[in-house]
């Protein structure tokens, strides 16, 4: 005998529920991936002894920042300038100083330039690539200032003088940014 089979409806409620369910799972998986994928490069200052995050600044390739301080021997200002390369390394680019002598650069390597500008010595194109660098915050006269995006931030306001600070570029996920965590 011939059995009658009802034709399958293409747009049945069951079809819509399955489609919505599968789409929802895909969207949730994509959101979880995006929230956990490290996408945002941040210049991070980390207190060396405790590992505490002192400051985070969003950076792009070729963003510059400087550290200005008073030289301990000459008692004159020094400005070291850095930039972030496309691989999120910190690159030492330039140093500017008033007095030539002990503790200051004394020669020029291949590719570097040495000029006098506005009465200051400027050593350019140093091109020293660093994954990070550590610096001890001066206790007496150094008065280390972190300069980024036209902001000047005294490092002694972020941590006590004598502590060391690690400067490092970290890529953070959106979830880490929202939590403010490391």
N, C-alpha and C positions, 0 to 999 in steps of 0.2 A: 504494500500500500504506500501511497504517496503521502509523506508527511509535509505539512506546510510549515515553512520556516519564515518567521517574520524578518523582513529586511532590516539590516543594521542601520540605525540612524547615525549619521555622521556627527551631528551636533547635539548629541544627547547630553543630559545633565552630568552623567557619569564621565563623559569625554572632557567636559569643561573642568570638572573637579580634578581629574588626573592631570590635566594640562596646568592648571593653577598650582597644584601641589608640586609638580616637577619644576615649574618656573620659580616658585618660591624657594625651593632648595638650592637651585642654581644661583639665585640672587644672594641668598644668605652666604653661600660658599664664596662668592666673589667679594662680598663685603668683608668677610672674615680675612680673606687673603689680602685685600687692600689695607685693612686696618693693621695687619701684622707685618706687612711688607715694608722694610726700611726704605723710605723714599726721600725724606727731608734731611738734607745735610745741615748740621748745627755745629758751630764752633763752641766747644764745651770747655769750661774752666772747672777743673776738679781739684778739690783740696787734697793734697798728697797724703797726709797722715790719716785722714778719716775716709777718704773716697767720696765725700759729700760734693754734690753738684753745686758750684758757686754761682754759675751763670751759663746761660745758653743763648746764643745769638744765631739766627738763621743766616746762612751764607750761600752764595752762588760761586761758580767758578770765577776766578780772578778777583774776588772780593779782597780788599786790602784791610789790614789792621796794623797798628803800631804799638810799641811799648816805649814809653818815654820815662827816663829816669836820670838821676844825678849820679855821675861817675864818682865812685868812692875815693879815688886818688886825686883827680883833677878838680872835683867839686863843680863840674860843668855839665850841662845837659847833653844827653845822648838819646837819639831816637832810632830804634830798630824797626824796620818796616817789613812786613810779611804779606804774602798773598796765598790764597787757596787755589791749588791747581785742579785740573779736571778729574784727577784721581782722588780728590779730597785729602791731599797731602798739604802740609804747611811748608811754604817755600820762603826762606830768608832772602829778601830782595835787596835791601838797602840799609846802610847805617849812616847816620849823620851825627857829627860831633864837632865841638868847638876847639878842642885842644889836642894836638898831636903828641903822643908820648906813650908812657908805660900803660899797658892794658888796652891800648887802642890798636886797630889794624896798622900794620907797618909796610905791607906790600900788596901788590895787585896780582891776582891770579889771572890765567887766560880767560878772556871774555868779560872780565870786570872792568869798570871804568872808575877813575878817581878824579873828582873835580872839586873846585872851590866855588861855592855858590852863596852869595850874601854873607861872606865872611865865615862860612862853615865848610868843613870837609865833608864830602859826600862820596861814599863808596857804593857804587851801583852794580846791579846785575850779579849779585852774589850767587844766586841760583843754588842754594843749599837746600835740598829736599829732605823734609823730616816727616815721619808719620805722626809725631807729637814732639813736644819739648817740655821740659820741666824748668821752673824758675823759682828761686827763693825770694820771697817778698822782703825788701829791705827793712831793717830795724831802726837805722839811725838817720841817714840822709838821703837814701835812694829815692824815696817817694815815687815808687813805680806807678805809672798811669797807663791804663789799658785804653787805647783809642780805637773806636770802631764806629762806622756810620755817623761820623761827626759827634760822637759822644765820648767824653773823657771820664773814665771810671777809675778812681784810686783803688789799687789792689788791696791796700790796707783796710778798706771799707768792706771787702768781701771776706777776708780772713785776717787773722792777726799777723802782724809783722814777725818774720822768722819762719813762718810756715812756708811750705813749698806748694806750688800750683802747677798742675799739668794742663797744657793747652793741647787740645785734640779735636779733630773734626770727626763727628759721629753721625751716621745716618740713622734717623729715628723713624719709627712707624707712626702713623696717625694715633694709634692707641697709646704709645709711649708719650707722645706729645700731650694728649688729653689727660693722662694720668700725671704728667710732670715727672715721671720716673726715668730711670736710666736705661 
